[in-house]
Amino acid sequence: MEKNPINPTDDDARALARDLIGAARFGALGVIDPDTGSPMVSRVAVVPDQAGLPMSLVSDLSHHTKALKADPRCSLLLGEPGDKGDPLTHPRITLMATAQFIRHGDPEHEKLAAQFLHHQPKAKLYIGFADFQILRYDISAAHLNGGFGKAFVLTLDDLA
């Protein structure tokens, strides 16, 4: 019988997951292409919201936004390899989520936009455009790879 490669989630795994989310300024967003049904991955800007969970700023003109409006299920990969060593030994986290759009005029938009600009100040050039909205990730599960032999499955409670 093979050993389960998933470790029991502990406080170190929770802290690493929160650190990866808090430090991320971009990530790989996986969506389902509505025209083909195939997976598609796009790079998006990411910042933590006040609860420490990721959010993005997206345009209606982007293909990933079109895909999320057709099917809001998505995944977000965060964590980048360091300058040295094997890239597969560096920590990363994949968040399984459902997209939630916060448009201009929504009660939360102004507060979330200010939080986004705190971390991504250059977005000030376009955050006010009508086609841009905040994308929140309603996280259902997370898969943390903390490096070789350090795989964990986390819940939203583990991330909060």
Backbone bond lengths (Angstrom), bond angles and torsions (degrees), N, CA, C in turn:
res aa  C-N    CA-C-N  psi(-1)  N-CA   C-N-CA  omega(-1)  CA-C   N-CA-C  phi
1 M - - - 1.450 - - 1.536 108.76 -
2 E 1.325 115.68 132.74 1.470 120.70 -179.46 1.523 110.84 -76.92
3 K 1.330 114.24 146.15 1.458 120.56 176.91 1.523 109.33 -73.84
4 N 1.322 116.57 138.91 1.461 121.46 176.71 1.529 108.46 -67.14
5 P 1.343 118.65 122.92 1.464 120.21 -178.41 1.532 113.68 -76.07
6 I 1.325 117.32 -8.33 1.468 120.93 -178.95 1.522 109.09 -88.43
7 N 1.312 116.28 123.93 1.461 122.74 179.09 1.524 110.59 -83.47
8 P 1.329 117.45 153.63 1.464 119.30 172.06 1.537 109.44 -62.43
9 T 1.318 116.50 136.06 1.463 120.72 -178.98 1.524 109.50 -69.23
10 D 1.327 115.82 129.90 1.458 121.14 179.92 1.533 109.55 -128.43
11 D 1.327 116.31 178.87 1.471 120.34 -177.32 1.525 112.34 -63.44
12 D 1.338 117.81 -33.63 1.470 120.00 177.49 1.518 111.03 -64.36
13 A 1.332 117.08 -41.18 1.469 120.74 178.35 1.528 110.37 -65.47
14 R 1.319 116.83 -42.35 1.467 120.48 178.54 1.531 110.59 -61.41
15 A 1.326 116.98 -44.41 1.470 121.20 -179.66 1.523 110.87 -64.82
16 L 1.329 117.87 -42.27 1.463 120.94 178.68 1.527 110.42 -62.89
17 A 1.327 117.15 -42.88 1.465 120.90 179.08 1.529 110.55 -60.90
18 R 1.318 116.84 -46.42 1.467 120.38 179.28 1.533 111.16 -64.41
19 D 1.329 117.20 -37.95 1.467 120.66 177.40 1.532 111.40 -64.03
20 L 1.325 117.30 -42.38 1.471 120.83 179.04 1.529 111.27 -62.32
21 I 1.331 115.85 -42.53 1.467 119.86 179.37 1.525 110.09 -67.82
22 G 1.312 117.56 -44.41 1.458 121.27 -177.79 1.515 113.77 -65.37
23 A 1.330 117.12 -32.18 1.462 121.07 -177.84 1.523 113.62 -87.26
24 A 1.320 117.90 -17.54 1.469 121.06 -174.47 1.524 111.43 -68.24
25 R 1.315 116.11 135.15 1.468 121.98 174.01 1.526 110.93 -120.03
26 F 1.324 115.94 -5.85 1.461 121.27 170.16 1.517 107.47 -156.78
27 G 1.323 114.99 161.71 1.455 120.07 -179.87 1.511 110.05 -156.22
28 A 1.314 115.31 174.14 1.459 122.46 177.46 1.530 107.61 -101.46
29 L 1.330 115.75 116.49 1.462 122.93 -177.87 1.523 109.13 -98.68
30 G 1.321 116.41 119.48 1.457 122.10 177.44 1.513 110.76 -98.68
31 V 1.329 115.49 129.19 1.469 122.38 -179.76 1.529 108.18 -134.93
32 I 1.324 116.04 173.02 1.463 121.99 174.41 1.527 107.93 -104.49
33 D 1.327 116.40 120.13 1.464 121.57 179.47 1.535 108.84 -64.68
34 P 1.337 118.33 120.90 1.461 120.01 -176.43 1.533 113.23 -69.35
35 D 1.314 117.30 -21.12 1.464 119.78 -178.86 1.523 112.68 -82.50
36 T 1.335 117.06 -30.50 1.459 120.19 -175.09 1.524 113.89 -118.67
37 G 1.337 117.23 -19.19 1.460 120.91 -175.06 1.519 112.78 77.86
38 S 1.315 116.79 5.35 1.466 121.76 -179.36 1.525 110.48 -88.95
39 P 1.332 116.41 153.17 1.461 119.03 173.76 1.528 110.39 -66.54
40 M 1.314 115.93 147.87 1.459 122.13 177.48 1.522 107.24 -140.48
41 V 1.321 116.85 140.87 1.462 121.45 179.94 1.513 108.54 -121.97
42 S 1.326 115.82 137.52 1.463 122.56 -179.33 1.515 108.63 -136.62
43 R 1.312 116.55 148.85 1.471 120.01 175.72 1.529 108.28 -86.26
44 V 1.339 115.33 134.26 1.466 121.04 178.20 1.523 109.42 -133.60
45 A 1.326 115.63 152.86 1.461 121.15 172.01 1.523 108.07 -72.92
46 V 1.316 116.36 144.12 1.462 122.24 -177.79 1.523 108.43 -138.85
47 V 1.323 116.22 140.90 1.460 122.22 171.54 1.526 107.80 -142.11
48 P 1.335 118.24 157.99 1.460 119.64 175.21 1.529 110.59 -80.12
49 D 1.330 115.82 142.76 1.462 119.12 172.64 1.530 108.32 -82.88
50 Q 1.330 117.51 -172.35 1.459 120.75 -177.02 1.525 112.58 -62.97
51 A 1.324 117.04 -25.41 1.468 120.98 178.50 1.526 111.83 -87.88
52 G 1.326 117.27 -1.31 1.460 120.80 -179.07 1.511 114.40 86.36
53 L 1.326 117.14 8.71 1.461 121.29 179.17 1.530 109.45 -97.58
54 P 1.320 117.68 152.68 1.464 119.62 -172.73 1.525 113.56 -74.84
55 M 1.322 113.96 150.27 1.464 121.66 171.08 1.522 107.23 -145.36
56 S 1.334 115.13 158.93 1.458 121.93 -179.67 1.518 108.91 -132.36
57 L 1.309 114.95 168.69 1.457 122.74 172.99 1.521 105.80 -117.56
58 V 1.335 116.57 122.21 1.462 120.11 -175.74 1.514 110.74 -130.43
59 S 1.328 114.83 155.53 1.456 122.17 179.56 1.528 110.52 -105.40
60 D 1.322 116.02 145.18 1.460 120.74 173.58 1.526 111.74 -60.84
61 L 1.326 117.16 -20.40 1.456 121.44 -177.99 1.530 112.70 -79.35
62 S 1.335 117.79 -14.30 1.465 120.47 -177.26 1.527 111.00 -81.22
63 H 1.325 114.59 149.52 1.458 119.66 -179.98 1.530 111.39 -67.17
64 H 1.348 117.38 -35.07 1.466 118.35 -179.51 1.529 111.59 -67.47
65 T 1.335 118.25 -32.13 1.470 120.08 176.41 1.523 110.06 -68.02
66 K 1.324 116.67 -43.92 1.474 120.74 176.30 1.530 109.80 -56.85
67 A 1.317 116.54 -44.16 1.461 120.85 -179.82 1.527 111.13 -63.87
68 L 1.336 117.35 -43.51 1.466 120.77 -178.99 1.520 112.33 -67.67
69 K 1.309 117.23 -30.34 1.473 119.58 177.86 1.525 110.58 -72.52
70 A 1.339 116.42 -28.24 1.464 120.43 176.28 1.527 111.54 -80.21
71 D 1.330 116.65 -36.37 1.463 122.90 -179.76 1.523 106.92 -149.79
72 P 1.324 118.62 104.37 1.470 121.07 -172.83 1.526 115.21 -73.63
73 R 1.326 118.32 -3.33 1.463 119.25 177.63 1.527 109.58 -68.67
74 C 1.333 115.74 138.09 1.458 119.58 -178.08 1.517 110.20 -157.51
75 S 1.315 114.63 171.84 1.457 120.92 170.76 1.521 107.67 -137.05
76 L 1.320 115.41 152.37 1.456 121.51 -177.57 1.522 107.67 -132.71
77 L 1.337 116.35 121.24 1.455 122.70 178.35 1.518 108.71 -99.86
78 L 1.337 116.59 124.74 1.458 122.79 179.72 1.523 109.21 -124.72
79 G 1.326 115.66 148.41 1.459 121.56 178.81 1.514 109.68 113.98
80 E 1.302 115.21 128.26 1.460 120.66 -177.44 1.520 110.17 -118.33
81 P 1.332 116.98 147.28 1.462 118.93 176.39 1.524 111.19 -65.68
82 G 1.312 115.53 149.79 1.459 120.87 176.58 1.517 110.78 -76.33
83 D 1.316 115.10 -177.81 1.461 121.15 -178.23 1.519 113.10 -71.96
84 K 1.323 116.99 -22.83 1.464 120.43 -174.82 1.517 110.62 -126.43
85 G 1.303 115.60 157.49 1.457 121.52 173.98 1.516 113.21 85.40
86 D 1.292 114.37 179.27 1.457 123.13 -179.82 1.533 108.80 -71.53
87 P 1.336 118.42 125.02 1.472 120.19 -178.99 1.525 113.29 -57.21
88 L 1.340 117.25 -26.96 1.462 119.87 -177.87 1.521 113.27 -77.93
89 T 1.322 117.99 -5.40 1.468 119.99 177.36 1.528 112.21 -94.74
90 H 1.331 116.93 -5.04 1.464 120.67 -179.70 1.535 109.86 -87.77
91 P 1.338 117.86 145.08 1.460 120.65 -176.71 1.525 113.33 -67.54
92 R 1.315 114.54 147.63 1.459 122.32 175.51 1.523 108.41 -156.31
93 I 1.325 114.51 158.68 1.466 120.28 -178.96 1.524 109.00 -135.24
94 T 1.319 115.84 137.36 1.459 121.98 173.67 1.524 107.47 -110.87
95 L 1.318 115.40 124.10 1.461 121.92 179.10 1.521 108.98 -102.39
96 M 1.310 116.95 127.53 1.461 122.67 173.89 1.530 105.74 -94.24
97 A 1.342 116.24 128.65 1.463 118.29 -170.73 1.516 112.32 -152.19
98 T 1.316 113.37 173.11 1.457 123.22 170.27 1.526 106.73 -121.26
99 A 1.316 116.08 132.52 1.462 121.40 -177.66 1.524 110.74 -72.00
100 Q 1.323 114.87 138.46 1.461 122.32 174.61 1.521 106.78 -130.61
101 F 1.319 117.28 121.08 1.464 121.89 -177.07 1.525 110.79 -95.72
102 I 1.327 115.95 133.02 1.462 122.91 176.72 1.531 106.04 -116.32
103 R 1.318 115.75 107.12 1.460 121.51 -174.58 1.530 111.51 -91.83
104 H 1.326 115.22 164.69 1.466 120.68 173.24 1.524 108.30 -53.33
105 G 1.320 116.32 135.95 1.460 120.99 -179.51 1.519 113.44 93.68
106 D 1.336 118.61 -20.14 1.461 120.69 175.08 1.535 107.95 -66.44
107 P 1.328 118.16 146.84 1.465 120.48 -175.98 1.534 114.51 -54.57
108 E 1.314 118.10 -34.93 1.465 121.14 -176.98 1.527 113.68 -85.86
109 H 1.307 118.08 -14.30 1.464 120.59 -168.37 1.524 113.45 -58.12
110 E 1.304 117.81 -48.33 1.465 120.14 -175.43 1.535 111.62 -60.60
111 K 1.326 116.58 -44.03 1.470 120.98 179.86 1.532 110.61 -65.39
112 L 1.333 117.14 -43.46 1.460 120.43 -179.80 1.529 111.66 -69.26
113 A 1.325 116.85 -36.78 1.468 120.30 177.64 1.530 110.29 -63.55
114 A 1.320 117.32 -40.95 1.467 120.55 177.86 1.529 110.20 -63.54
115 Q 1.309 117.08 -41.21 1.472 121.41 177.44 1.531 110.31 -63.37
116 F 1.325 116.14 -42.02 1.466 119.69 179.18 1.527 110.58 -61.97
117 L 1.325 116.18 -46.52 1.464 120.65 -178.69 1.531 112.58 -65.79
118 H 1.315 116.71 -28.98 1.471 119.87 176.69 1.531 110.11 -58.86
119 H 1.330 116.61 -38.64 1.462 121.45 -177.96 1.530 113.77 -95.10
120 Q 1.322 116.49 -26.20 1.470 121.63 -178.27 1.532 108.42 -129.86
121 P 1.335 118.54 70.34 1.462 120.98 -173.10 1.532 114.63 -62.18
122 K 1.316 118.44 -25.68 1.469 120.08 179.67 1.527 112.31 -68.57
123 A 1.335 117.18 -16.85 1.463 120.78 177.39 1.523 111.82 -68.02
124 K 1.342 117.22 -9.99 1.466 120.94 177.90 1.533 111.33 -57.28
125 L 1.323 116.45 -26.07 1.467 121.45 -179.73 1.526 112.81 -64.56
126 Y 1.353 117.69 -27.84 1.462 119.60 -173.33 1.536 114.87 -135.45
127 I 1.335 118.90 -4.30 1.462 119.93 -175.97 1.534 112.18 -61.87
128 G 1.330 117.53 -25.97 1.458 121.01 -179.63 1.524 114.80 -84.95
129 F 1.330 117.72 -7.08 1.464 120.34 179.47 1.534 109.36 -63.83
130 A 1.314 116.92 142.99 1.463 122.24 -174.99 1.528 113.29 -62.53
131 D 1.336 117.58 -26.90 1.462 119.36 -177.51 1.531 112.95 -84.11
132 F 1.331 118.36 -3.43 1.461 121.13 179.31 1.521 110.92 -97.42
133 Q 1.324 115.54 141.98 1.452 121.88 175.28 1.520 109.18 -144.79
134 I 1.312 115.04 161.41 1.456 121.80 176.24 1.527 107.53 -80.42
135 L 1.315 115.29 136.84 1.462 121.51 175.52 1.521 107.68 -111.19
136 R 1.320 115.48 116.18 1.467 120.46 174.30 1.520 107.18 -100.46
137 Y 1.305 114.94 147.82 1.454 121.54 -179.93 1.525 108.64 -105.41
138 D 1.333 116.51 112.44 1.460 121.80 176.19 1.534 105.88 -83.05
139 I 1.317 116.48 95.52 1.464 123.15 -169.23 1.526 111.36 -79.08
140 S 1.329 115.09 129.99 1.460 120.74 177.74 1.529 112.03 -105.45
141 A 1.321 117.49 -27.29 1.465 121.83 179.60 1.519 108.66 -162.71
142 A 1.318 115.42 161.53 1.458 120.87 177.49 1.518 109.01 -140.49
143 H 1.315 115.01 142.18 1.459 122.03 177.28 1.525 106.99 -117.66
144 L 1.315 115.88 113.49 1.453 122.39 -177.78 1.517 109.60 -103.53
145 N 1.319 115.54 127.20 1.462 121.40 170.27 1.518 105.16 -112.65
146 G 1.325 115.83 104.89 1.452 121.15 -176.51 1.507 113.55 -87.80
147 G 1.326 117.29 9.41 1.453 122.71 -174.98 1.514 108.44 122.80
148 F 1.295 116.82 -178.57 1.459 121.69 -175.33 1.529 111.38 -54.02
149 G 1.347 116.29 123.67 1.460 121.95 177.39 1.512 115.23 73.33
150 K 1.339 117.44 15.02 1.466 121.15 -176.67 1.525 110.65 -123.86
151 A 1.328 116.57 65.95 1.468 122.02 -179.37 1.528 109.48 -101.92
152 F 1.342 115.12 136.52 1.461 121.60 -178.55 1.530 109.13 -140.43
153 V 1.313 115.87 150.29 1.457 122.76 169.68 1.521 106.20 -111.44
154 L 1.346 116.11 126.02 1.456 120.93 -176.64 1.522 110.64 -119.36
155 T 1.310 115.47 158.31 1.454 122.60 176.02 1.535 109.12 -105.42
156 L 1.312 115.70 173.25 1.461 120.16 175.13 1.527 110.50 -60.00
157 D 1.326 117.46 -38.43 1.473 120.35 177.85 1.527 111.71 -61.01
158 D 1.338 117.40 -33.31 1.463 120.23 177.55 1.515 112.22 -67.13
159 L 1.325 116.76 -26.84 1.468 121.60 -176.19 1.516 113.50 -89.54
160 A 1.339 117.09 -23.04 1.466 121.47 -175.03 1.516 111.62 -81.05
